[in-house]
């Protein structure tokens, strides 16, 4: 009986302990938010200059960019890196 109460106490403590914070600056941020923020911050022409991919060069939109970036890991990495650079530059 005492073991059950002890187990419950441990469980309650574990439930009330906050989860460790992630050091990943992209944690919890969707690709859609990233593309939208970059388009607002830089504009489509500047995005096309910084990352010359077709979805930024010709008739750019968030939807077409998401479709391409979800299928193309190397392009997604470049966009995520630009986003991280943009937010770190803004905070400096």
C-alpha positions in Angstrom: 0.0 0.0 0.0 2.8 2.4 0.9 4.5 1.6 -2.4 1.4 2.8 -4.3 1.4 6.1 -2.5 5.1 6.6 -3.1 4.7 5.8 -6.8 1.9 8.3 -7.0 4.0 11.0 -5.3 6.8 10.3 -7.8 4.4 10.5 -10.7 3.0 13.8 -9.5 6.4 15.3 -9.1 7.3 14.1 -12.6 4.1 15.6 -14.0 4.8 19.0 -12.4 8.4 19.2 -13.5 8.8 21.4 -16.6 10.2 19.8 -19.7 13.7 20.8 -20.6 13.9 23.6 -23.1 15.2 22.9 -26.6 18.2 24.8 -27.9 16.9 24.3 -31.4 15.8 27.8 -32.7 13.4 26.0 -35.1 11.7 24.0 -32.3 7.9 24.5 -32.6 8.0 26.6 -35.7 6.3 25.3 -38.8 7.7 25.5 -42.3 4.7 27.7 -43.2 5.6 30.2 -40.5 9.2 30.2 -41.6 8.3 30.9 -45.3 5.7 33.5 -44.3 8.1 35.4 -42.0 10.9 35.3 -44.6 8.6 36.6 -47.3 7.5 39.4 -45.0 11.0 40.3 -43.9 12.9 40.0 -47.1 10.2 39.9 -49.9 10.0 37.4 -52.7 12.6 39.1 -54.9 15.2 39.1 -52.2 14.4 35.5 -51.2 14.9 34.5 -54.9 18.3 36.4 -54.8 19.4 34.8 -51.6 18.1 31.3 -52.4 17.7 31.0 -56.2 15.1 28.2 -56.4 12.2 28.1 -58.8 9.4 28.5 -56.2 10.9 31.8 -55.2 11.8 33.0 -58.7 8.7 32.4 -60.7 5.2 33.2 -59.5 6.2 32.8 -55.8 3.6 31.9 -53.1 3.7 30.3 -49.7 1.7 27.3 -51.0 4.1 26.6 -53.9 7.1 27.1 -51.7 5.8 24.7 -49.1 5.1 22.0 -51.7 8.6 22.3 -53.1 10.4 22.6 -49.7 8.6 19.6 -48.2 9.9 17.4 -51.1 13.4 18.9 -51.3 15.6 18.6 -48.1 18.5 20.6 -49.4 16.3 23.6 -50.2 14.4 23.3 -46.9 17.8 23.4 -45.1 18.8 26.6 -46.9 15.5 28.2 -46.0 15.7 27.1 -42.4 19.3 28.4 -42.2 18.2 31.8 -43.7 15.4 32.0 -41.1 17.8 31.3 -38.2 20.2 33.9 -39.6 17.4 36.4 -39.9 16.1 35.9 -36.4 19.6 36.0 -34.8 20.5 39.1 -36.8 17.3 40.8 -35.6 18.1 40.1 -31.9 21.6 41.4 -32.1 
